[in-house]
Amino acid sequence: MTPMRSSKNVYTMLSLPVIALCFLALPGSTKGGLASAKLAAVEPVAVATVVFDVCITDGTSHNTLQFSSTTGAYSFTRCKDSFTLSGTGTVRKSGSIIVLNDKKSDRVINVNFIANQKTGKATVIRILGKGTTQTITLNQTSPTQACGC
């Protein structure tokens, strides 16, 4: 339940992610408005912060794909127009090689990163429509490449 405080019929919502607003039903609400209701105190819930510990930045375009080698959460940024794409894929590790894959109806993401060399390659395929795709390749050959545009 969403933490709420009531003061003279004024309701204040605390720490509620935007997506949760779509599913919120206030206690005592009716079609005509709010009915008087007592609200139980609820402890706030901490929002998890994603930490990207792997970054591949293309040496030419500076396009960047960052991801968490633990959770598979990723974020891709195309520098020329600030286009971003994010999601969560599957991570596999073998020795110092970290592989991230994600396949959805609008994209295919494939990343290979060699952790001990700090180099890697990523392919982002955007599926724009039936038979129409856009392929963006990132190639990081320098272990000292700065992360980001």
Phi and psi in radians as a Rosetta constraint file:
Dihedral C 1 N 2 CA 2 C 2 CIRCULARHARMONIC -1.348 0.35
Dihedral N 2 CA 2 C 2 N 3 CIRCULARHARMONIC 2.291 0.35
Dihedral C 2 N 3 CA 3 C 3 CIRCULARHARMONIC -1.111 0.35
Dihedral N 3 CA 3 C 3 N 4 CIRCULARHARMONIC 2.298 0.35
Dihedral C 3 N 4 CA 4 C 4 CIRCULARHARMONIC -2.445 0.35
Dihedral N 4 CA 4 C 4 N 5 CIRCULARHARMONIC 2.657 0.35
Dihedral C 4 N 5 CA 5 C 5 CIRCULARHARMONIC -2.201 0.35
Dihedral N 5 CA 5 C 5 N 6 CIRCULARHARMONIC 2.418 0.35
Dihedral C 5 N 6 CA 6 C 6 CIRCULARHARMONIC -1.971 0.35
Dihedral N 6 CA 6 C 6 N 7 CIRCULARHARMONIC 2.297 0.35
Dihedral C 6 N 7 CA 7 C 7 CIRCULARHARMONIC -2.546 0.35
Dihedral N 7 CA 7 C 7 N 8 CIRCULARHARMONIC 1.889 0.35
Dihedral C 7 N 8 CA 8 C 8 CIRCULARHARMONIC 0.927 0.35
Dihedral N 8 CA 8 C 8 N 9 CIRCULARHARMONIC 0.871 0.35
Dihedral C 8 N 9 CA 9 C 9 CIRCULARHARMONIC 1.097 0.35
Dihedral N 9 CA 9 C 9 N 10 CIRCULARHARMONIC 0.373 0.35
Dihedral C 9 N 10 CA 10 C 10 CIRCULARHARMONIC -1.909 0.35
Dihedral N 10 CA 10 C 10 N 11 CIRCULARHARMONIC 2.186 0.35
Dihedral C 10 N 11 CA 11 C 11 CIRCULARHARMONIC -1.854 0.35
Dihedral N 11 CA 11 C 11 N 12 CIRCULARHARMONIC 2.308 0.35
Dihedral C 11 N 12 CA 12 C 12 CIRCULARHARMONIC -2.074 0.35
Dihedral N 12 CA 12 C 12 N 13 CIRCULARHARMONIC 2.214 0.35
Dihedral C 12 N 13 CA 13 C 13 CIRCULARHARMONIC -1.653 0.35
Dihedral N 13 CA 13 C 13 N 14 CIRCULARHARMONIC 2.402 0.35
Dihedral C 13 N 14 CA 14 C 14 CIRCULARHARMONIC -2.081 0.35
Dihedral N 14 CA 14 C 14 N 15 CIRCULARHARMONIC 2.307 0.35
Dihedral C 14 N 15 CA 15 C 15 CIRCULARHARMONIC 0.872 0.35
Dihedral N 15 CA 15 C 15 N 16 CIRCULARHARMONIC 0.894 0.35
Dihedral C 15 N 16 CA 16 C 16 CIRCULARHARMONIC -1.919 0.35
Dihedral N 16 CA 16 C 16 N 17 CIRCULARHARMONIC 2.050 0.35
Dihedral C 16 N 17 CA 17 C 17 CIRCULARHARMONIC -1.029 0.35
Dihedral N 17 CA 17 C 17 N 18 CIRCULARHARMONIC 2.550 0.35
Dihedral C 17 N 18 CA 18 C 18 CIRCULARHARMONIC -0.987 0.35
Dihedral N 18 CA 18 C 18 N 19 CIRCULARHARMONIC -0.723 0.35
Dihedral C 18 N 19 CA 19 C 19 CIRCULARHARMONIC -1.059 0.35
Dihedral N 19 CA 19 C 19 N 20 CIRCULARHARMONIC -0.548 0.35
Dihedral C 19 N 20 CA 20 C 20 CIRCULARHARMONIC -1.212 0.35
Dihedral N 20 CA 20 C 20 N 21 CIRCULARHARMONIC -0.416 0.35
Dihedral C 20 N 21 CA 21 C 21 CIRCULARHARMONIC -1.039 0.35
Dihedral N 21 CA 21 C 21 N 22 CIRCULARHARMONIC -0.503 0.35
Dihedral C 21 N 22 CA 22 C 22 CIRCULARHARMONIC -1.140 0.35
Dihedral N 22 CA 22 C 22 N 23 CIRCULARHARMONIC -0.424 0.35
Dihedral C 22 N 23 CA 23 C 23 CIRCULARHARMONIC -1.972 0.35
Dihedral N 23 CA 23 C 23 N 24 CIRCULARHARMONIC 0.181 0.35
Dihedral C 23 N 24 CA 24 C 24 CIRCULARHARMONIC -1.399 0.35
Dihedral N 24 CA 24 C 24 N 25 CIRCULARHARMONIC 2.279 0.35
Dihedral C 24 N 25 CA 25 C 25 CIRCULARHARMONIC -2.256 0.35
Dihedral N 25 CA 25 C 25 N 26 CIRCULARHARMONIC 2.002 0.35
Dihedral C 25 N 26 CA 26 C 26 CIRCULARHARMONIC -1.270 0.35
Dihedral N 26 CA 26 C 26 N 27 CIRCULARHARMONIC 2.446 0.35
Dihedral C 26 N 27 CA 27 C 27 CIRCULARHARMONIC -1.069 0.35
Dihedral N 27 CA 27 C 27 N 28 CIRCULARHARMONIC 2.381 0.35
Dihedral C 27 N 28 CA 28 C 28 CIRCULARHARMONIC 1.418 0.35
Dihedral N 28 CA 28 C 28 N 29 CIRCULARHARMONIC 0.108 0.35
Dihedral C 28 N 29 CA 29 C 29 CIRCULARHARMONIC -1.375 0.35
Dihedral N 29 CA 29 C 29 N 30 CIRCULARHARMONIC 2.544 0.35
Dihedral C 29 N 30 CA 30 C 30 CIRCULARHARMONIC -2.311 0.35
Dihedral N 30 CA 30 C 30 N 31 CIRCULARHARMONIC 3.039 0.35
Dihedral C 30 N 31 CA 31 C 31 CIRCULARHARMONIC -1.074 0.35
Dihedral N 31 CA 31 C 31 N 32 CIRCULARHARMONIC -0.556 0.35
Dihedral C 31 N 32 CA 32 C 32 CIRCULARHARMONIC -1.489 0.35
Dihedral N 32 CA 32 C 32 N 33 CIRCULARHARMONIC -0.148 0.35
Dihedral C 32 N 33 CA 33 C 33 CIRCULARHARMONIC 2.461 0.35
Dihedral N 33 CA 33 C 33 N 34 CIRCULARHARMONIC -2.790 0.35
Dihedral C 33 N 34 CA 34 C 34 CIRCULARHARMONIC -1.530 0.35
Dihedral N 34 CA 34 C 34 N 35 CIRCULARHARMONIC 2.305 0.35
Dihedral C 34 N 35 CA 35 C 35 CIRCULARHARMONIC -1.605 0.35
Dihedral N 35 CA 35 C 35 N 36 CIRCULARHARMONIC 2.734 0.35
Dihedral C 35 N 36 CA 36 C 36 CIRCULARHARMONIC -1.196 0.35
Dihedral N 36 CA 36 C 36 N 37 CIRCULARHARMONIC 2.318 0.35
Dihedral C 36 N 37 CA 37 C 37 CIRCULARHARMONIC -2.620 0.35
Dihedral N 37 CA 37 C 37 N 38 CIRCULARHARMONIC 2.601 0.35
Dihedral C 37 N 38 CA 38 C 38 CIRCULARHARMONIC -1.625 0.35
Dihedral N 38 CA 38 C 38 N 39 CIRCULARHARMONIC 2.339 0.35
Dihedral C 38 N 39 CA 39 C 39 CIRCULARHARMONIC -1.807 0.35
Dihedral N 39 CA 39 C 39 N 40 CIRCULARHARMONIC 2.376 0.35
Dihedral C 39 N 40 CA 40 C 40 CIRCULARHARMONIC -1.392 0.35
Dihedral N 40 CA 40 C 40 N 41 CIRCULARHARMONIC 2.532 0.35
Dihedral C 40 N 41 CA 41 C 41 CIRCULARHARMONIC -1.266 0.35
Dihedral N 41 CA 41 C 41 N 42 CIRCULARHARMONIC 2.335 0.35
Dihedral C 41 N 42 CA 42 C 42 CIRCULARHARMONIC -2.226 0.35
Dihedral N 42 CA 42 C 42 N 43 CIRCULARHARMONIC 2.382 0.35
Dihedral C 42 N 43 CA 43 C 43 CIRCULARHARMONIC -1.228 0.35
Dihedral N 43 CA 43 C 43 N 44 CIRCULARHARMONIC 2.414 0.35
Dihedral C 43 N 44 CA 44 C 44 CIRCULARHARMONIC -1.110 0.35
Dihedral N 44 CA 44 C 44 N 45 CIRCULARHARMONIC 2.565 0.35
Dihedral C 44 N 45 CA 45 C 45 CIRCULARHARMONIC -1.812 0.35
Dihedral N 45 CA 45 C 45 N 46 CIRCULARHARMONIC 2.308 0.35
Dihedral C 45 N 46 CA 46 C 46 CIRCULARHARMONIC -1.273 0.35
Dihedral N 46 CA 46 C 46 N 47 CIRCULARHARMONIC 2.429 0.35
Dihedral C 46 N 47 CA 47 C 47 CIRCULARHARMONIC -1.607 0.35
Dihedral N 47 CA 47 C 47 N 48 CIRCULARHARMONIC 2.223 0.35
Dihedral C 47 N 48 CA 48 C 48 CIRCULARHARMONIC -1.214 0.35
Dihedral N 48 CA 48 C 48 N 49 CIRCULARHARMONIC 2.425 0.35
Dihedral C 48 N 49 CA 49 C 49 CIRCULARHARMONIC -1.824 0.35
Dihedral N 49 CA 49 C 49 N 50 CIRCULARHARMONIC 2.259 0.35
Dihedral C 49 N 50 CA 50 C 50 CIRCULARHARMONIC -1.433 0.35
Dihedral N 50 CA 50 C 50 N 51 CIRCULARHARMONIC 2.286 0.35
Dihedral C 50 N 51 CA 51 C 51 CIRCULARHARMONIC -1.942 0.35
Dihedral N 51 CA 51 C 51 N 52 CIRCULARHARMONIC 2.042 0.35
Dihedral C 51 N 52 CA 52 C 52 CIRCULARHARMONIC -1.522 0.35
Dihedral N 52 CA 52 C 52 N 53 CIRCULARHARMONIC 2.028 0.35
Dihedral C 52 N 53 CA 53 C 53 CIRCULARHARMONIC -1.839 0.35
Dihedral N 53 CA 53 C 53 N 54 CIRCULARHARMONIC -0.044 0.35
Dihedral C 53 N 54 CA 54 C 54 CIRCULARHARMONIC -2.197 0.35
Dihedral N 54 CA 54 C 54 N 55 CIRCULARHARMONIC 2.353 0.35
Dihedral C 54 N 55 CA 55 C 55 CIRCULARHARMONIC -2.407 0.35
Dihedral N 55 CA 55 C 55 N 56 CIRCULARHARMONIC 2.249 0.35
Dihedral C 55 N 56 CA 56 C 56 CIRCULARHARMONIC -2.064 0.35
Dihedral N 56 CA 56 C 56 N 57 CIRCULARHARMONIC 2.112 0.35
Dihedral C 56 N 57 CA 57 C 57 CIRCULARHARMONIC -2.114 0.35
Dihedral N 57 CA 57 C 57 N 58 CIRCULARHARMONIC 2.172 0.35
Dihedral C 57 N 58 CA 58 C 58 CIRCULARHARMONIC -1.152 0.35
Dihedral N 58 CA 58 C 58 N 59 CIRCULARHARMONIC 2.332 0.35
Dihedral C 58 N 59 CA 59 C 59 CIRCULARHARMONIC -1.151 0.35
Dihedral N 59 CA 59 C 59 N 60 CIRCULARHARMONIC -0.400 0.35
Dihedral C 59 N 60 CA 60 C 60 CIRCULARHARMONIC -1.737 0.35
Dihedral N 60 CA 60 C 60 N 61 CIRCULARHARMONIC -0.976 0.35
Dihedral C 60 N 61 CA 61 C 61 CIRCULARHARMONIC -1.495 0.35
Dihedral N 61 CA 61 C 61 N 62 CIRCULARHARMONIC -0.347 0.35
Dihedral C 61 N 62 CA 62 C 62 CIRCULARHARMONIC 1.166 0.35
Dihedral N 62 CA 62 C 62 N 63 CIRCULARHARMONIC 0.189 0.35
Dihedral C 62 N 63 CA 63 C 63 CIRCULARHARMONIC -0.980 0.35
Dihedral N 63 CA 63 C 63 N 64 CIRCULARHARMONIC 2.553 0.35
Dihedral C 63 N 64 CA 64 C 64 CIRCULARHARMONIC -2.308 0.35
Dihedral N 64 CA 64 C 64 N 65 CIRCULARHARMONIC 2.417 0.35
Dihedral C 64 N 65 CA 65 C 65 CIRCULARHARMONIC -2.208 0.35
Dihedral N 65 CA 65 C 65 N 66 CIRCULARHARMONIC 2.068 0.35
Dihedral C 65 N 66 CA 66 C 66 CIRCULARHARMONIC -1.955 0.35
Dihedral N 66 CA 66 C 66 N 67 CIRCULARHARMONIC 2.557 0.35
Dihedral C 66 N 67 CA 67 C 67 CIRCULARHARMONIC -2.687 0.35
Dihedral N 67 CA 67 C 67 N 68 CIRCULARHARMONIC 2.838 0.35
Dihedral C 67 N 68 CA 68 C 68 CIRCULARHARMONIC -1.635 0.35
Dihedral N 68 CA 68 C 68 N 69 CIRCULARHARMONIC 2.118 0.35
Dihedral C 68 N 69 CA 69 C 69 CIRCULARHARMONIC -1.282 0.35
Dihedral N 69 CA 69 C 69 N 70 CIRCULARHARMONIC -0.117 0.35
Dihedral C 69 N 70 CA 70 C 70 CIRCULARHARMONIC -1.654 0.35
Dihedral N 70 CA 70 C 70 N 71 CIRCULARHARMONIC -0.886 0.35
Dihedral C 70 N 71 CA 71 C 71 CIRCULARHARMONIC -1.705 0.35
Dihedral N 71 CA 71 C 71 N 72 CIRCULARHARMONIC -0.394 0.35
Dihedral C 71 N 72 CA 72 C 72 CIRCULARHARMONIC 1.520 0.35
Dihedral N 72 CA 72 C 72 N 73 CIRCULARHARMONIC -0.009 0.35
Dihedral C 72 N 73 CA 73 C 73 CIRCULARHARMONIC -1.134 0.35
Dihedral N 73 CA 73 C 73 N 74 CIRCULARHARMONIC 2.407 0.35
Dihedral C 73 N 74 CA 74 C 74 CIRCULARHARMONIC -2.457 0.35
Dihedral N 74 CA 74 C 74 N 75 CIRCULARHARMONIC 2.827 0.35
Dihedral C 74 N 75 CA 75 C 75 CIRCULARHARMONIC -2.531 0.35
Dihedral N 75 CA 75 C 75 N 76 CIRCULARHARMONIC 2.173 0.35
Dihedral C 75 N 76 CA 76 C 76 CIRCULARHARMONIC -1.886 0.35
Dihedral N 76 CA 76 C 76 N 77 CIRCULARHARMONIC 2.391 0.35
Dihedral C 76 N 77 CA 77 C 77 CIRCULARHARMONIC -2.255 0.35
Dihedral N 77 CA 77 C 77 N 78 CIRCULARHARMONIC 2.181 0.35
Dihedral C 77 N 78 CA 78 C 78 CIRCULARHARMONIC -1.650 0.35
Dihedral N 78 CA 78 C 78 N 79 CIRCULARHARMONIC 2.087 0.35
Dihedral C 78 N 79 CA 79 C 79 CIRCULARHARMONIC -1.182 0.35
Dihedral N 79 CA 79 C 79 N 80 CIRCULARHARMONIC -0.664 0.35
Dihedral C 79 N 80 CA 80 C 80 CIRCULARHARMONIC -1.094 0.35
Dihedral N 80 CA 80 C 80 N 81 CIRCULARHARMONIC -0.494 0.35
Dihedral C 80 N 81 CA 81 C 81 CIRCULARHARMONIC -2.343 0.35
Dihedral N 81 CA 81 C 81 N 82 CIRCULARHARMONIC 0.198 0.35
Dihedral C 81 N 82 CA 82 C 82 CIRCULARHARMONIC 1.048 0.35
Dihedral N 82 CA 82 C 82 N 83 CIRCULARHARMONIC 0.414 0.35
Dihedral C 82 N 83 CA 83 C 83 CIRCULARHARMONIC -1.143 0.35
Dihedral N 83 CA 83 C 83 N 84 CIRCULARHARMONIC 2.334 0.35
Dihedral C 83 N 84 CA 84 C 84 CIRCULARHARMONIC -2.195 0.35
Dihedral N 84 CA 84 C 84 N 85 CIRCULARHARMONIC 2.669 0.35
Dihedral C 84 N 85 CA 85 C 85 CIRCULARHARMONIC -2.519 0.35
Dihedral N 85 CA 85 C 85 N 86 CIRCULARHARMONIC 2.241 0.35
Dihedral C 85 N 86 CA 86 C 86 CIRCULARHARMONIC -2.385 0.35
Dihedral N 86 CA 86 C 86 N 87 CIRCULARHARMONIC 2.802 0.35
Dihedral C 86 N 87 CA 87 C 87 CIRCULARHARMONIC 3.083 0.35
Dihedral N 87 CA 87 C 87 N 88 CIRCULARHARMONIC -2.848 0.35
Dihedral C 87 N 88 CA 88 C 88 CIRCULARHARMONIC -2.354 0.35
Dihedral N 88 CA 88 C 88 N 89 CIRCULARHARMONIC 2.208 0.35
Dihedral C 88 N 89 CA 89 C 89 CIRCULARHARMONIC -2.017 0.35
Dihedral N 89 CA 89 C 89 N 90 CIRCULARHARMONIC -2.898 0.35
Dihedral C 89 N 90 CA 90 C 90 CIRCULARHARMONIC -1.848 0.35
Dihedral N 90 CA 90 C 90 N 91 CIRCULARHARMONIC 2.317 0.35
Dihedral C 90 N 91 CA 91 C 91 CIRCULARHARMONIC -1.895 0.35
Dihedral N 91 CA 91 C 91 N 92 CIRCULARHARMONIC 2.359 0.35
Dihedral C 91 N 92 CA 92 C 92 CIRCULARHARMONIC -2.214 0.35
Dihedral N 92 CA 92 C 92 N 93 CIRCULARHARMONIC 2.482 0.35
Dihedral C 92 N 93 CA 93 C 93 CIRCULARHARMONIC -2.203 0.35
Dihedral N 93 CA 93 C 93 N 94 CIRCULARHARMONIC 2.410 0.35
Dihedral C 93 N 94 CA 94 C 94 CIRCULARHARMONIC -2.503 0.35
Dihedral N 94 CA 94 C 94 N 95 CIRCULARHARMONIC 1.855 0.35
Dihedral C 94 N 95 CA 95 C 95 CIRCULARHARMONIC 1.092 0.35
Dihedral N 95 CA 95 C 95 N 96 CIRCULARHARMONIC -2.178 0.35
Dihedral C 95 N 96 CA 96 C 96 CIRCULARHARMONIC -1.675 0.35
Dihedral N 96 CA 96 C 96 N 97 CIRCULARHARMONIC 0.113 0.35
Dihedral C 96 N 97 CA 97 C 97 CIRCULARHARMONIC -1.672 0.35
Dihedral N 97 CA 97 C 97 N 98 CIRCULARHARMONIC 2.230 0.35
Dihedral C 97 N 98 CA 98 C 98 CIRCULARHARMONIC -2.036 0.35
Dihedral N 98 CA 98 C 98 N 99 CIRCULARHARMONIC 2.222 0.35
Dihedral C 98 N 99 CA 99 C 99 CIRCULARHARMONIC -2.084 0.35
Dihedral N 99 CA 99 C 99 N 100 CIRCULARHARMONIC 2.306 0.35
Dihedral C 99 N 100 CA 100 C 100 CIRCULARHARMONIC -2.104 0.35
Dihedral N 100 CA 100 C 100 N 101 CIRCULARHARMONIC 2.293 0.35
Dihedral C 100 N 101 CA 101 C 101 CIRCULARHARMONIC -2.330 0.35
Dihedral N 101 CA 101 C 101 N 102 CIRCULARHARMONIC 2.476 0.35
Dihedral C 101 N 102 CA 102 C 102 CIRCULARHARMONIC -2.614 0.35
Dihedral N 102 CA 102 C 102 N 103 CIRCULARHARMONIC 2.361 0.35
Dihedral C 102 N 103 CA 103 C 103 CIRCULARHARMONIC -2.371 0.35
Dihedral N 103 CA 103 C 103 N 104 CIRCULARHARMONIC 2.071 0.35
Dihedral C 103 N 104 CA 104 C 104 CIRCULARHARMONIC -2.288 0.35
Dihedral N 104 CA 104 C 104 N 105 CIRCULARHARMONIC 3.093 0.35
Dihedral C 104 N 105 CA 105 C 105 CIRCULARHARMONIC -1.129 0.35
Dihedral N 105 CA 105 C 105 N 106 CIRCULARHARMONIC -0.393 0.35
Dihedral C 105 N 106 CA 106 C 106 CIRCULARHARMONIC -1.946 0.35
Dihedral N 106 CA 106 C 106 N 107 CIRCULARHARMONIC 0.044 0.35
Dihedral C 106 N 107 CA 107 C 107 CIRCULARHARMONIC -2.850 0.35
Dihedral N 107 CA 107 C 107 N 108 CIRCULARHARMONIC 2.773 0.35
Dihedral C 107 N 108 CA 108 C 108 CIRCULARHARMONIC -2.360 0.35
Dihedral N 108 CA 108 C 108 N 109 CIRCULARHARMONIC 2.181 0.35
Dihedral C 108 N 109 CA 109 C 109 CIRCULARHARMONIC -2.075 0.35
Dihedral N 109 CA 109 C 109 N 110 CIRCULARHARMONIC 2.233 0.35
Dihedral C 109 N 110 CA 110 C 110 CIRCULARHARMONIC -2.320 0.35
Dihedral N 110 CA 110 C 110 N 111 CIRCULARHARMONIC 2.177 0.35
Dihedral C 110 N 111 CA 111 C 111 CIRCULARHARMONIC -2.317 0.35
Dihedral N 111 CA 111 C 111 N 112 CIRCULARHARMONIC 2.339 0.35
Dihedral C 111 N 112 CA 112 C 112 CIRCULARHARMONIC -2.182 0.35
Dihedral N 112 CA 112 C 112 N 113 CIRCULARHARMONIC 2.149 0.35
Dihedral C 112 N 113 CA 113 C 113 CIRCULARHARMONIC -2.253 0.35
Dihedral N 113 CA 113 C 113 N 114 CIRCULARHARMONIC 2.283 0.35
Dihedral C 113 N 114 CA 114 C 114 CIRCULARHARMONIC -1.738 0.35
Dihedral N 114 CA 114 C 114 N 115 CIRCULARHARMONIC 1.792 0.35
Dihedral C 114 N 115 CA 115 C 115 CIRCULARHARMONIC -1.085 0.35
Dihedral N 115 CA 115 C 115 N 116 CIRCULARHARMONIC -0.739 0.35
Dihedral C 115 N 116 CA 116 C 116 CIRCULARHARMONIC -1.277 0.35
Dihedral N 116 CA 116 C 116 N 117 CIRCULARHARMONIC -0.304 0.35
Dihedral C 116 N 117 CA 117 C 117 CIRCULARHARMONIC -1.785 0.35
Dihedral N 117 CA 117 C 117 N 118 CIRCULARHARMONIC -0.248 0.35
Dihedral C 117 N 118 CA 118 C 118 CIRCULARHARMONIC 0.969 0.35
Dihedral N 118 CA 118 C 118 N 119 CIRCULARHARMONIC 0.753 0.35
Dihedral C 118 N 119 CA 119 C 119 CIRCULARHARMONIC -2.300 0.35
Dihedral N 119 CA 119 C 119 N 120 CIRCULARHARMONIC 2.813 0.35
Dihedral C 119 N 120 CA 120 C 120 CIRCULARHARMONIC 3.119 0.35
Dihedral N 120 CA 120 C 120 N 121 CIRCULARHARMONIC -3.139 0.35
Dihedral C 120 N 121 CA 121 C 121 CIRCULARHARMONIC -2.445 0.35
Dihedral N 121 CA 121 C 121 N 122 CIRCULARHARMONIC 2.458 0.35
Dihedral C 121 N 122 CA 122 C 122 CIRCULARHARMONIC -2.317 0.35
Dihedral N 122 CA 122 C 122 N 123 CIRCULARHARMONIC 2.507 0.35
Dihedral C 122 N 123 CA 123 C 123 CIRCULARHARMONIC -2.184 0.35
Dihedral N 123 CA 123 C 123 N 124 CIRCULARHARMONIC 2.192 0.35
Dihedral C 123 N 124 CA 124 C 124 CIRCULARHARMONIC -2.027 0.35
Dihedral N 124 CA 124 C 124 N 125 CIRCULARHARMONIC 2.024 0.35
Dihedral C 124 N 125 CA 125 C 125 CIRCULARHARMONIC -1.924 0.35
Dihedral N 125 CA 125 C 125 N 126 CIRCULARHARMONIC 2.020 0.35
Dihedral C 125 N 126 CA 126 C 126 CIRCULARHARMONIC -1.614 0.35
Dihedral N 126 CA 126 C 126 N 127 CIRCULARHARMONIC 2.247 0.35
Dihedral C 126 N 127 CA 127 C 127 CIRCULARHARMONIC -1.701 0.35
Dihedral N 127 CA 127 C 127 N 128 CIRCULARHARMONIC 1.852 0.35
Dihedral C 127 N 128 CA 128 C 128 CIRCULARHARMONIC -1.533 0.35
Dihedral N 128 CA 128 C 128 N 129 CIRCULARHARMONIC -0.442 0.35
Dihedral C 128 N 129 CA 129 C 129 CIRCULARHARMONIC 3.138 0.35
Dihedral N 129 CA 129 C 129 N 130 CIRCULARHARMONIC -3.132 0.35
Dihedral C 129 N 130 CA 130 C 130 CIRCULARHARMONIC -1.054 0.35
Dihedral N 130 CA 130 C 130 N 131 CIRCULARHARMONIC 2.019 0.35
Dihedral C 130 N 131 CA 131 C 131 CIRCULARHARMONIC 1.359 0.35
Dihedral N 131 CA 131 C 131 N 132 CIRCULARHARMONIC 0.092 0.35
Dihedral C 131 N 132 CA 132 C 132 CIRCULARHARMONIC -2.088 0.35
Dihedral N 132 CA 132 C 132 N 133 CIRCULARHARMONIC 2.073 0.35
Dihedral C 132 N 133 CA 133 C 133 CIRCULARHARMONIC -2.306 0.35
Dihedral N 133 CA 133 C 133 N 134 CIRCULARHARMONIC 2.832 0.35
Dihedral C 133 N 134 CA 134 C 134 CIRCULARHARMONIC -2.287 0.35
Dihedral N 134 CA 134 C 134 N 135 CIRCULARHARMONIC 2.188 0.35
Dihedral C 134 N 135 CA 135 C 135 CIRCULARHARMONIC -1.900 0.35
Dihedral N 135 CA 135 C 135 N 136 CIRCULARHARMONIC 2.227 0.35
Dihedral C 135 N 136 CA 136 C 136 CIRCULARHARMONIC -2.101 0.35
Dihedral N 136 CA 136 C 136 N 137 CIRCULARHARMONIC 2.161 0.35
Dihedral C 136 N 137 CA 137 C 137 CIRCULARHARMONIC -1.943 0.35
Dihedral N 137 CA 137 C 137 N 138 CIRCULARHARMONIC 2.329 0.35
Dihedral C 137 N 138 CA 138 C 138 CIRCULARHARMONIC -2.005 0.35
Dihedral N 138 CA 138 C 138 N 139 CIRCULARHARMONIC 2.304 0.35
Dihedral C 138 N 139 CA 139 C 139 CIRCULARHARMONIC -2.309 0.35
Dihedral N 139 CA 139 C 139 N 140 CIRCULARHARMONIC 1.923 0.35
Dihedral C 139 N 140 CA 140 C 140 CIRCULARHARMONIC -1.844 0.35
Dihedral N 140 CA 140 C 140 N 141 CIRCULARHARMONIC 1.897 0.35
Dihedral C 140 N 141 CA 141 C 141 CIRCULARHARMONIC -1.811 0.35
Dihedral N 141 CA 141 C 141 N 142 CIRCULARHARMONIC -0.245 0.35
Dihedral C 141 N 142 CA 142 C 142 CIRCULARHARMONIC -1.764 0.35
Dihedral N 142 CA 142 C 142 N 143 CIRCULARHARMONIC 2.186 0.35
Dihedral C 142 N 143 CA 143 C 143 CIRCULARHARMONIC -1.239 0.35
Dihedral N 143 CA 143 C 143 N 144 CIRCULARHARMONIC -0.215 0.35
Dihedral C 143 N 144 CA 144 C 144 CIRCULARHARMONIC -1.803 0.35
Dihedral N 144 CA 144 C 144 N 145 CIRCULARHARMONIC 0.207 0.35
Dihedral C 144 N 145 CA 145 C 145 CIRCULARHARMONIC -1.047 0.35
Dihedral N 145 CA 145 C 145 N 146 CIRCULARHARMONIC 2.234 0.35
Dihedral C 145 N 146 CA 146 C 146 CIRCULARHARMONIC -1.198 0.35
Dihedral N 146 CA 146 C 146 N 147 CIRCULARHARMONIC 2.505 0.35
Dihedral C 146 N 147 CA 147 C 147 CIRCULARHARMONIC -1.494 0.35
Dihedral N 147 CA 147 C 147 N 148 CIRCULARHARMONIC 2.138 0.35
Dihedral C 147 N 148 CA 148 C 148 CIRCULARHARMONIC 2.077 0.35
Dihedral N 148 CA 148 C 148 N 149 CIRCULARHARMONIC 2.998 0.35
